[in-house]
Amino acid sequence: MAVSLIILAAGMGTRMNSDLPKVLHKVAASPLLHHALQAGRALEPARVVVVTGHGAADVAKAALAFDEAVETVVQDPQLGTAHAVAQAAPLLADAAGEAIVLYGDTPLIRPETLQAMLAARRDHAVVVLGFHAADPGRYGRLLTEGDKLLAIREYKDATEAERAVTLCNSGVICASAKVLFDLVAKVGNANAAGEYYLTDVVELARAAGLSAGVVICDEAETLGVNTRQQLAEAEAAFQARARAEALENGVTLTAPETVFFGLDTVVGRDAVIGPHVLFGPGVTIESGAEIKGFCHLEGCHVSRGADVGPFARLRPGAELAEDVHVGNFVEIKNAILEEGVKVGHLTYLGDAHVGEFTNIGAGTVTCNYDGVMKHRTTIGKRAFIGSDTMLVAPVTVGDGALTASGSVITEDVPAEAVAIGRAKQVTKPGLATKLFEKLKSIKAAKAKGQ
Protein backbone atom coordinates (compact mmCIF):
# COMPACT_ATOMS: atom_id res chain seq x y z
CA MET A 1 0.00 0.00 0.00
CA ALA A 2 1.51 3.34 -1.04
CA VAL A 3 1.52 5.95 1.72
CA SER A 4 2.22 9.68 1.57
CA LEU A 5 3.04 11.64 4.71
CA ILE A 6 2.13 15.30 5.11
CA ILE A 7 3.80 16.85 8.14
CA LEU A 8 2.62 20.27 9.22
CA ALA A 9 5.57 22.28 10.53
CA ALA A 10 4.77 25.90 9.76
CA GLY A 11 3.97 27.27 13.21
CA MET A 12 5.98 29.96 14.95
CA GLY A 13 5.47 28.63 18.47
CA THR A 14 4.97 32.01 20.09
CA ARG A 15 4.62 30.55 23.57
CA MET A 16 8.07 28.95 23.30
CA ASN A 17 9.47 32.50 23.61
CA SER A 18 12.23 31.62 21.18
CA ASP A 19 13.81 32.72 17.92
CA LEU A 20 14.09 29.05 16.95
CA PRO A 21 11.16 27.57 14.98
CA LYS A 22 9.09 25.43 17.33
CA VAL A 23 9.61 22.16 15.46
CA LEU A 24 13.40 22.56 15.73
CA HIS A 25 13.44 22.46 19.53
CA LYS A 26 14.85 19.13 20.62
CA VAL A 27 13.58 16.09 22.47
CA ALA A 28 15.96 13.12 22.82
CA ALA A 29 18.73 15.14 21.12
CA SER A 30 16.73 15.50 17.88
CA PRO A 31 14.36 18.19 16.57
CA LEU A 32 10.66 17.62 17.23
CA LEU A 33 10.24 17.42 13.46
CA HIS A 34 12.50 14.36 13.32
CA HIS A 35 10.22 12.52 15.73
CA ALA A 36 7.27 12.89 13.37
CA LEU A 37 9.45 11.82 10.46
CA GLN A 38 10.72 8.82 12.43
CA ALA A 39 7.20 7.66 13.32
CA GLY A 40 6.15 7.97 9.70
CA ARG A 41 9.26 6.20 8.43
CA ALA A 42 7.96 2.93 9.89
CA LEU A 43 5.20 3.03 7.26
CA GLU A 44 7.81 3.07 4.47
CA PRO A 45 6.16 6.08 2.81
CA ALA A 46 6.53 6.61 -0.91
CA ARG A 47 6.42 10.40 -0.47
CA VAL A 48 6.99 12.75 2.45
CA VAL A 49 6.06 16.42 2.29
CA VAL A 50 6.88 18.84 5.11
CA VAL A 51 4.84 22.04 5.10
CA THR A 52 7.03 24.87 6.40
CA GLY A 53 6.31 28.47 7.31
CA HIS A 54 8.07 30.26 10.15
CA GLY A 55 11.82 29.75 9.68
CA ALA A 56 11.08 27.85 6.46
CA ALA A 57 14.70 27.59 5.31
CA ASP A 58 15.91 26.19 8.64
CA VAL A 59 13.00 23.76 8.91
CA ALA A 60 13.57 22.54 5.35
CA LYS A 61 17.27 22.05 6.10
CA ALA A 62 16.41 19.96 9.18
CA ALA A 63 13.94 17.87 7.19
CA LEU A 64 16.51 17.14 4.49
CA ALA A 65 19.11 16.30 7.14
CA PHE A 66 16.78 13.50 8.27
CA ASP A 67 16.11 12.23 4.74
CA GLU A 68 17.23 13.80 1.47
CA ALA A 69 14.10 12.44 -0.22
CA VAL A 70 11.80 14.66 1.87
CA GLU A 71 10.00 17.36 -0.12
CA THR A 72 9.15 20.74 1.39
CA VAL A 73 6.67 23.47 0.59
CA VAL A 74 6.08 26.87 2.20
CA GLN A 75 2.72 27.94 3.63
CA ASP A 76 2.61 31.71 3.28
CA PRO A 77 0.38 33.20 4.54
CA GLN A 78 -0.62 30.71 7.24
CA LEU A 79 -4.40 30.40 7.10
CA GLY A 80 -5.08 27.27 9.12
CA THR A 81 -4.46 23.54 9.05
CA ALA A 82 -6.61 22.75 6.01
CA HIS A 83 -4.82 25.53 4.13
CA ALA A 84 -1.50 23.96 5.18
CA VAL A 85 -2.50 20.55 3.83
CA ALA A 86 -3.66 22.19 0.60
CA GLN A 87 -0.10 23.46 0.02
CA ALA A 88 1.02 19.83 -0.36
CA ALA A 89 -1.67 19.06 -2.96
CA PRO A 90 0.33 20.18 -6.04
CA LEU A 91 3.29 18.02 -5.03
CA LEU A 92 1.09 14.98 -4.38
CA ALA A 93 -1.38 15.45 -7.21
CA ASP A 94 -0.39 12.13 -8.77
CA ALA A 95 0.09 10.27 -5.46
CA ALA A 96 -1.72 6.95 -5.20
CA GLY A 97 -2.84 5.23 -2.02
CA GLU A 98 -3.12 6.70 1.45
CA ALA A 99 -2.19 10.04 2.95
CA ILE A 100 -1.58 10.68 6.64
CA VAL A 101 -1.39 14.16 8.15
CA LEU A 102 1.01 14.46 11.10
CA TYR A 103 2.26 17.42 13.14
CA GLY A 104 5.86 18.44 13.56
CA ASP A 105 5.30 19.45 17.18
CA THR A 106 3.77 16.15 18.37
CA PRO A 107 6.78 13.90 19.04
CA LEU A 108 5.27 10.88 20.83
CA ILE A 109 2.98 9.31 18.20
CA ARG A 110 3.91 5.61 17.90
CA PRO A 111 4.28 3.84 14.54
CA GLU A 112 1.85 1.17 15.79
CA THR A 113 -0.83 3.84 16.11
CA LEU A 114 -0.32 4.97 12.53
CA GLN A 115 -0.53 1.34 11.39
CA ALA A 116 -3.85 1.05 13.22
CA MET A 117 -5.14 4.08 11.35
CA LEU A 118 -4.21 2.54 8.03
CA ALA A 119 -5.99 -0.67 9.03
CA ALA A 120 -9.12 1.29 9.98
CA ARG A 121 -9.25 2.70 6.47
CA ARG A 122 -10.75 -0.63 5.37
CA ASP A 123 -13.99 0.45 7.03
CA HIS A 124 -13.95 4.23 6.69
CA ALA A 125 -13.04 6.79 4.04
CA VAL A 126 -11.62 9.15 6.65
CA VAL A 127 -9.98 8.07 9.93
CA VAL A 128 -9.21 10.49 12.76
CA LEU A 129 -6.91 9.78 15.72
CA GLY A 130 -8.61 10.47 19.04
CA PHE A 131 -7.86 10.07 22.74
CA HIS A 132 -9.77 10.12 26.00
CA ALA A 133 -8.49 13.11 27.95
CA ALA A 134 -8.30 13.14 31.73
CA ASP A 135 -8.93 16.88 31.48
CA PRO A 136 -10.47 17.63 28.06
CA GLY A 137 -10.09 21.37 28.58
CA ARG A 138 -10.33 23.24 25.29
CA TYR A 139 -9.59 20.29 23.00
CA GLY A 140 -11.87 19.72 20.05
CA ARG A 141 -14.38 16.96 20.78
CA LEU A 142 -15.02 13.89 18.62
CA LEU A 143 -18.76 13.28 18.33
CA THR A 144 -19.47 9.63 17.54
CA GLU A 145 -22.32 7.22 17.03
CA GLY A 146 -21.22 3.64 17.45
CA ASP A 147 -18.00 3.23 15.44
CA LYS A 148 -18.84 6.21 13.23
CA LEU A 149 -17.44 9.70 13.63
CA LEU A 150 -20.16 12.30 13.08
CA ALA A 151 -18.21 15.52 13.56
CA ILE A 152 -15.30 17.26 15.21
CA ARG A 153 -16.59 20.11 17.33
CA GLU A 154 -14.24 22.89 18.39
CA TYR A 155 -14.58 23.74 22.07
CA LYS A 156 -15.80 27.27 21.45
CA ASP A 157 -18.58 25.98 19.21
CA ALA A 158 -19.61 23.04 21.42
CA THR A 159 -22.74 22.79 23.53
CA GLU A 160 -22.54 21.93 27.23
CA ALA A 161 -23.46 18.33 26.40
CA GLU A 162 -20.75 18.14 23.73
CA ARG A 163 -18.18 19.64 26.11
CA ALA A 164 -18.89 16.79 28.50
CA VAL A 165 -17.51 14.36 25.91
CA THR A 166 -13.98 13.21 26.84
CA LEU A 167 -13.04 11.81 23.42
CA CYS A 168 -10.80 14.48 21.95
CA ASN A 169 -9.20 15.26 18.60
CA SER A 170 -5.46 14.81 18.08
CA GLY A 171 -5.52 16.40 14.63
CA VAL A 172 -3.96 13.36 12.93
CA ILE A 173 -6.02 12.28 9.91
CA CYS A 174 -5.77 9.43 7.40
CA ALA A 175 -7.60 9.11 4.06
CA SER A 176 -6.80 8.29 0.49
CA ALA A 177 -4.73 11.09 -0.99
CA LYS A 178 -7.42 11.87 -3.57
CA VAL A 179 -10.24 12.02 -1.02
CA LEU A 180 -8.18 14.11 1.40
CA PHE A 181 -7.33 16.76 -1.16
CA ASP A 182 -10.87 16.78 -2.59
CA LEU A 183 -12.27 17.42 0.88
CA VAL A 184 -9.64 20.01 1.80
CA ALA A 185 -10.49 21.94 -1.35
CA LYS A 186 -14.07 22.32 -0.06
CA VAL A 187 -13.14 23.64 3.38
CA GLY A 188 -14.31 27.20 3.97
CA ASN A 189 -13.24 29.88 6.42
CA ALA A 190 -16.59 31.14 7.67
CA ASN A 191 -15.48 31.23 11.30
CA ALA A 192 -14.35 33.81 13.84
CA ALA A 193 -10.68 33.33 12.99
CA GLY A 194 -11.20 33.36 9.23
CA GLU A 195 -9.07 30.24 8.92
CA TYR A 196 -9.43 26.96 7.05
CA TYR A 197 -9.68 24.13 9.58
CA LEU A 198 -8.77 20.54 8.76
CA THR A 199 -11.38 19.37 11.27
CA ASP A 200 -14.11 20.39 8.82
CA VAL A 201 -13.28 17.49 6.51
CA VAL A 202 -15.26 15.04 8.66
CA GLU A 203 -18.61 16.73 8.12
CA LEU A 204 -17.73 17.39 4.49
CA ALA A 205 -17.00 13.67 4.06
CA ARG A 206 -20.33 12.69 5.59
CA ALA A 207 -22.13 15.21 3.41
CA ALA A 208 -20.54 13.50 0.42
CA GLY A 209 -21.81 10.11 1.59
CA LEU A 210 -18.43 8.97 2.94
CA SER A 211 -17.97 7.36 6.35
CA ALA A 212 -15.57 8.58 9.02
CA GLY A 213 -14.14 6.61 11.93
CA VAL A 214 -11.89 6.97 14.96
CA VAL A 215 -8.78 5.17 16.17
CA ILE A 216 -8.13 5.77 19.86
CA CYS A 217 -4.64 6.02 21.32
CA ASP A 218 -3.25 6.77 24.76
CA GLU A 219 -3.44 10.45 25.66
CA ALA A 220 0.33 10.59 26.22
CA GLU A 221 0.97 9.98 22.51
CA THR A 222 -0.85 13.13 21.53
CA LEU A 223 1.16 15.56 23.64
CA GLY A 224 1.79 18.64 21.55
CA VAL A 225 4.68 20.95 22.38
CA ASN A 226 3.72 24.62 22.60
CA THR A 227 5.69 25.73 25.67
CA ARG A 228 9.02 25.03 27.32
CA GLN A 229 7.13 23.20 30.04
CA GLN A 230 5.54 20.89 27.48
CA LEU A 231 8.96 20.40 25.87
CA ALA A 232 10.29 19.19 29.22
CA GLU A 233 7.24 16.93 29.64
CA ALA A 234 7.80 15.45 26.18
CA GLU A 235 11.45 14.76 27.03
CA ALA A 236 10.47 13.03 30.25
CA ALA A 237 7.80 10.96 28.49
CA PHE A 238 10.16 9.93 25.69
CA GLN A 239 12.89 8.90 28.12
CA ALA A 240 10.49 6.91 30.28
CA ARG A 241 9.31 5.01 27.22
CA ALA A 242 12.85 4.46 25.89
CA ARG A 243 14.15 3.19 29.23
CA ALA A 244 11.23 0.78 29.61
CA GLU A 245 11.77 -0.57 26.09
CA ALA A 246 15.50 -1.04 26.71
CA LEU A 247 14.88 -2.99 29.90
CA GLU A 248 12.21 -5.08 28.18
CA ASN A 249 14.67 -5.85 25.36
CA GLY A 250 17.30 -7.27 27.73
CA VAL A 251 19.50 -4.21 28.30
CA THR A 252 20.87 -3.66 31.80
CA LEU A 253 20.45 -0.09 33.05
CA THR A 254 22.05 0.19 36.47
CA ALA A 255 20.35 3.54 37.15
CA PRO A 256 17.62 3.88 34.50
CA GLU A 257 16.42 7.31 35.58
CA THR A 258 19.86 8.80 34.85
CA VAL A 259 20.28 7.43 31.30
CA PHE A 260 19.16 9.64 28.42
CA PHE A 261 18.54 8.05 25.02
CA GLY A 262 18.57 9.69 21.62
CA LEU A 263 15.69 9.37 19.16
CA ASP A 264 17.49 6.67 17.14
CA THR A 265 19.65 5.01 19.81
CA VAL A 266 20.02 1.25 19.27
CA VAL A 267 21.24 -0.91 22.17
CA GLY A 268 21.59 -4.67 21.85
CA ARG A 269 20.57 -7.39 24.26
CA ASP A 270 22.87 -7.98 27.24
CA ALA A 271 24.55 -4.62 26.84
CA VAL A 272 25.18 -2.83 30.13
CA ILE A 273 24.64 0.91 30.47
CA GLY A 274 25.96 2.57 33.62
CA PRO A 275 24.62 5.64 35.37
CA HIS A 276 24.51 9.11 33.85
CA VAL A 277 25.14 8.04 30.26
CA LEU A 278 23.96 10.45 27.56
CA PHE A 279 23.25 9.28 24.01
CA GLY A 280 23.16 11.80 21.18
CA PRO A 281 21.96 11.03 17.65
CA GLY A 282 23.22 8.07 15.65
CA VAL A 283 24.48 5.67 18.31
CA THR A 284 24.51 1.86 18.03
CA ILE A 285 25.68 -0.30 20.93
CA GLU A 286 25.94 -4.00 20.09
CA SER A 287 25.02 -6.91 22.34
CA GLY A 288 27.37 -7.53 25.23
CA ALA A 289 29.08 -4.14 25.15
CA GLU A 290 29.36 -2.05 28.30
CA ILE A 291 29.12 1.72 28.60
CA LYS A 292 30.22 2.78 32.05
CA GLY A 293 29.03 5.81 33.95
CA PHE A 294 29.19 9.44 32.88
CA CYS A 295 29.90 8.82 29.18
CA HIS A 296 28.64 10.96 26.30
CA LEU A 297 28.16 9.23 22.94
CA GLU A 298 26.98 10.50 19.57
CA GLY A 299 27.31 9.31 15.99
CA CYS A 300 29.27 6.20 16.98
CA HIS A 301 29.22 2.40 16.83
CA VAL A 302 30.39 0.17 19.68
CA SER A 303 30.79 -3.52 18.87
CA ARG A 304 30.19 -6.66 20.92
CA GLY A 305 32.43 -7.07 23.94
CA ALA A 306 33.80 -3.53 23.88
CA ASP A 307 33.77 -1.41 27.02
CA VAL A 308 33.77 2.37 27.27
CA GLY A 309 34.38 4.70 30.20
CA PRO A 310 33.75 5.88 32.75
CA PHE A 311 33.93 9.53 31.75
CA ALA A 312 34.63 8.88 28.05
CA ARG A 313 33.34 10.70 25.01
CA LEU A 314 32.68 9.12 21.63
CA ARG A 315 32.03 11.67 18.89
CA PRO A 316 30.69 11.24 15.35
CA GLY A 317 32.62 8.74 13.27
CA ALA A 318 33.95 6.74 16.22
CA GLU A 319 33.94 3.02 15.31
CA LEU A 320 34.92 0.56 18.01
CA ALA A 321 35.43 -3.07 16.94
CA GLU A 322 34.97 -6.10 19.19
CA ASP A 323 36.72 -6.14 22.58
CA VAL A 324 38.05 -2.60 22.32
CA HIS A 325 38.72 -0.89 25.64
CA VAL A 326 38.27 2.87 25.91
CA GLY A 327 38.93 4.11 29.43
CA ASN A 328 38.34 7.22 31.48
CA PHE A 329 38.79 10.69 30.05
CA VAL A 330 39.32 9.42 26.51
CA GLU A 331 37.82 11.16 23.50
CA ILE A 332 37.44 9.43 20.12
CA LYS A 333 36.35 11.30 16.99
CA ASN A 334 36.16 10.08 13.37
CA ALA A 335 38.44 7.18 14.21
CA ILE A 336 38.35 3.41 13.70
CA LEU A 337 39.68 1.21 16.47
CA GLU A 338 40.13 -2.38 15.34
CA GLU A 339 39.62 -5.48 17.48
CA GLY A 340 41.31 -5.53 20.87
CA VAL A 341 42.68 -1.98 20.83
CA LYS A 342 43.25 -0.53 24.29
CA VAL A 343 43.08 3.20 25.01
CA GLY A 344 43.22 3.37 28.77
CA HIS A 345 43.02 7.00 29.79
CA LEU A 346 43.59 10.69 29.13
CA THR A 347 43.83 10.41 25.36
CA TYR A 348 42.44 12.08 22.23
CA LEU A 349 42.23 10.10 18.98
CA GLY A 350 40.79 12.10 16.11
CA ASP A 351 40.85 11.31 12.37
CA ALA A 352 42.71 8.08 12.97
CA HIS A 353 42.82 4.38 12.21
CA VAL A 354 44.28 2.08 14.86
CA GLY A 355 45.13 -1.54 14.01
CA GLU A 356 44.09 -4.56 16.06
CA PHE A 357 45.53 -5.18 19.51
CA THR A 358 47.48 -1.94 19.58
CA ASN A 359 47.98 -0.26 22.97
CA ILE A 360 47.67 3.50 23.25
CA GLY A 361 49.42 4.95 26.31
CA ALA A 362 48.04 7.64 28.61
CA GLY A 363 48.13 11.21 27.37
CA THR A 364 48.45 10.32 23.67
CA VAL A 365 47.13 12.91 21.21
CA THR A 366 46.67 12.71 17.46
CA CYS A 367 47.44 16.27 16.43
CA ASN A 368 45.02 16.26 13.52
CA TYR A 369 44.32 19.94 12.87
CA ASP A 370 46.82 22.45 11.49
CA GLY A 371 44.52 25.44 11.84
CA VAL A 372 43.13 25.06 8.33
CA MET A 373 42.79 21.36 7.45
CA LYS A 374 42.34 18.04 9.22
CA HIS A 375 44.93 15.27 8.73
CA ARG A 376 44.83 11.55 9.42
CA THR A 377 46.92 9.31 11.65
CA THR A 378 47.36 5.61 10.86
CA ILE A 379 48.66 3.19 13.46
CA GLY A 380 49.28 -0.45 12.55
CA LYS A 381 48.58 -3.73 14.30
CA ARG A 382 50.06 -4.63 17.69
CA ALA A 383 51.89 -1.33 17.98
CA PHE A 384 52.71 0.30 21.31
CA ILE A 385 52.26 4.03 21.64
CA GLY A 386 54.07 5.27 24.73
CA SER A 387 52.43 7.63 27.21
CA ASP A 388 52.36 11.31 26.29
CA THR A 389 53.09 10.70 22.62
CA MET A 390 52.08 13.53 20.25
CA LEU A 391 51.36 12.10 16.78
CA VAL A 392 51.54 15.05 14.38
CA ALA A 393 49.36 14.11 11.42
CA PRO A 394 49.61 13.15 8.68
CA VAL A 395 51.72 10.35 10.05
CA THR A 396 51.85 6.54 9.99
CA VAL A 397 53.13 4.16 12.65
CA GLY A 398 53.76 0.67 11.27
CA ASP A 399 52.76 -2.76 12.59
CA GLY A 400 54.56 -3.75 15.77
CA ALA A 401 56.28 -0.38 16.11
CA LEU A 402 56.86 1.44 19.39
CA THR A 403 57.00 5.12 20.27
CA ALA A 404 58.91 6.21 23.35
CA SER A 405 57.01 8.01 26.10
CA GLY A 406 57.04 11.78 25.76
CA SER A 407 57.79 11.69 22.03
CA VAL A 408 56.59 14.08 19.36
CA ILE A 409 56.28 11.97 16.20
CA THR A 410 56.43 14.01 13.01
CA GLU A 411 57.71 11.37 10.58
CA ASP A 412 56.41 7.93 9.60
CA VAL A 413 57.61 5.07 11.79
CA PRO A 414 58.40 1.81 9.95
CA ALA A 415 57.01 -1.52 11.13
CA GLU A 416 58.76 -2.95 14.21
CA ALA A 417 60.84 0.23 14.68
CA VAL A 418 61.27 2.29 17.84
CA ALA A 419 60.74 6.03 17.44
CA ILE A 420 62.13 8.48 19.99
CA GLY A 421 61.20 12.08 19.38
CA ARG A 422 62.22 14.03 22.47
CA ALA A 423 65.02 16.35 23.53
CA LYS A 424 68.07 14.82 25.21
CA GLN A 425 67.92 15.04 29.01
CA VAL A 426 70.60 17.15 30.66
CA THR A 427 71.32 16.62 34.42
CA LYS A 428 73.16 19.19 36.57
CA PRO A 429 74.23 17.62 39.92
CA GLY A 430 73.58 19.83 42.99
CA LEU A 431 72.02 22.65 40.98
CA ALA A 432 68.53 22.15 42.43
CA THR A 433 69.68 23.08 45.96
CA LYS A 434 71.37 26.28 44.72
CA LEU A 435 68.31 27.29 42.72
CA PHE A 436 65.92 26.74 45.64
CA GLU A 437 68.14 28.81 47.96
CA LYS A 438 68.29 31.64 45.42
CA LEU A 439 64.53 31.63 44.93
CA LYS A 440 63.87 31.63 48.69
CA SER A 441 66.15 34.65 49.17
CA ILE A 442 64.36 36.53 46.38
CA LYS A 443 60.99 35.74 48.00
CA ALA A 444 62.23 36.93 51.43
CA ALA A 445 63.55 40.18 49.94
CA LYS A 446 60.23 40.89 48.30
CA ALA A 447 58.37 40.21 51.55
CA LYS A 448 60.56 42.79 53.40
CA GLY A 449 59.99 45.32 50.63
CA GLN A 450 56.23 45.10 51.17
Salt bridges, closest charged atoms under 4 A:
GLU71 OE2 - ARG47 NE 2.70
ASP94 OD1 - ARG47 NH1 3.61
GLU98 OE1 - ARG121 NE 2.43
ASP105 OD2 - LYS22 NZ 2.69
GLU112 OE1 - ARG110 NH1 3.61
GLU160 OE2 - ARG163 NH1 3.67
GLU162 OE1 - ARG153 NE 3.25
ASP182 OD2 - LYS178 NZ 2.90
GLU203 OE2 - ARG153 NH1 3.60
GLU221 OE2 - ARG110 NE 3.03
GLU286 OE2 - HIS301 NE2 2.72
GLU298 OE2 - ARG313 NH2 3.44
ASP307 OD2 - LYS292 NZ 3.75
ASP307 OD2 - HIS325 ND1 2.76
GLU319 OE1 - HIS301 ND1 3.08
GLU331 OE2 - ARG315 NH1 2.71
GLU338 OE2 - HIS353 NE2 2.99
ASP351 OD2 - LYS333 NZ 2.71
ASP370 OD2 - HIS375 NE2 2.88
